[in-house]
């Protein structure tokens, strides 16, 4: 698995083998624990696109959970 330097909150894309990429995002959940979310794709570009979409969805869910916890 090749490593890549990434900024916090942006996830990372890793090459698993010649035809498989893994996108990983590990945010801190509202309860303070980290949870890992993964997606897989055949090309780096496809993986980056899917990862960006997944991160947006997860951040929305986390924000909604934080609001619900404050009530």
C-alpha positions, 0 to 999 in steps of 0.5 A: 500500500503506497502512502500519501501525505494529506491534510486533516479532514480530507481523507486519503487515497491509497493504491491497493494493487494495480487495479484497486484504490482505497479511499479512507476517511477517519473523522472524530465522531460526536462521542469523541471516538474515531471511525473509519469509512472506506470506499474502493474504485478501479482508478485513482480519479474515480476513488478521489471523486467517490471519497469527496462525495462520501466525506461531504455526506459524513460531515453532514451526518456528524453535524446533525448528530452534534445538533441532536446531542445538544438538545 
